[in-house]
């Protein structure tokens, strides 16, 4: 039997006494009955099963009625699912009216685990049948509905559709379902999962916008961040900077070594490293923008600043980046950064802090000193990250002052996530410093203006 879809954690269901009434007459072949059991299991998976939550019983019928298990028998989903697997078809006639009568007089009774009638507890019967009954269903179904029992009717194949209408509660479009064959009955499971759902767990279903942590509340949710991150003003995304460190505009471009020495499996680790940094940024048109350049024997812009406006889109573009696999022309990459990446035509913003993160795993095959110096002279904040055979003298040449705080090295690609954490904090500190500098400059200008006004008044 096919394993049921695991839906139980997605929804809280109101307390219900639920009885399935399942047709296993001779027209239902054994392989088709197995499909019914899958359907039953999928519905059960969506329920909050327990003595004080939802209790489930099952009635199997053909010419006679067999109670497979009463409401009191199983207090967990695991027990119910095992019990469903053990059911076998009866393979005789179709006494649907008799089965419904048994369900409402016996299966839902106090003796079989039914609870006293209450506005807080639903009484539900789901009838599954594939043929015309050999007895009447109209009167017994009417008595059930009048007593407050909610009846669902599921018909399969050559079922008599008028019978389904006689069974079902109102509104009938919500309580009558029909499928062409047992092979597709499973598609109805979602309908019943939703029908019994009282309050959706939006965090479990993924129906939320939280970037890191989703905290459920009845019918809603709130967002939070992992340790070391703070929640941004949008209430959804997270920032590694505390105290408003993301308040200054930043244009950040990654220069990534795609030479053959990196190897494909390590290149995937590099992508994760990039996205680890992206996760800490407050990406928006006014705050952080991200660009990506890959280099080997040549230089290729993967995407410019400002092309993507959300972390999700940036991270997807990083994951889709293909590996170049050639030489290591770090100098050419730095020159590209200067001449192209931080230009207005490539999406850079006047006044935004310019940050370059250069990642390499080996010695450059071209000259880097002039380009590295020019990048820093232009005011770019340059970080250098080296792995394996990277040359530390080259990393120091690329890094901004103080050099010790702007270059990082590790011998193993598997530990670059640790560099990522250090780099996150360093970028944050630099952004805070930049923001404080702008604020101090603004304050000095304000003081100067006030002094000038005061001097004019004195004169």
Secondary structure, 3 states (H helix, E strand, C coil): CCCCCCCHHHEEECCEEEEEEEECCCCCCHHHHHHHHHHHHHHHHCCCECCCCEEEEEEEECCCEEEEECCCCCCCHHHHHHHHHHCCCCCCCCCHHHHHHHHHHHHCCHHHCCCCCECCEEEEEEEEECCCCCCCCHHHHHHHHHCCCEEEEEEECCCCHHHHHHHCCCCHHHHEEEECCHHHHHHHHHHHHHHCEEEECHHHHCCCCCCCEEEEECCEEEEECCCCCEECCCCCCEECCCCCHHHCCEEEEEEEECECCCCHHHHHHHHHHHHHHHCCCCECCCCEEEEEEEECCCEEEEECCCCCCCHHHHHHHHHCCCCCCECCCHHHHHHHHHHHHCCHHHCCCCCCEEEEEEEECCCCCCCCHHHHHHHHHCCCEEEEEEECCCCHHHHHHHCCCCHHHCEEEECCHHHHHHHHHHHHHHHHHHHHHHHHHHHHHHHHHHHHHHHHHHHHHHC
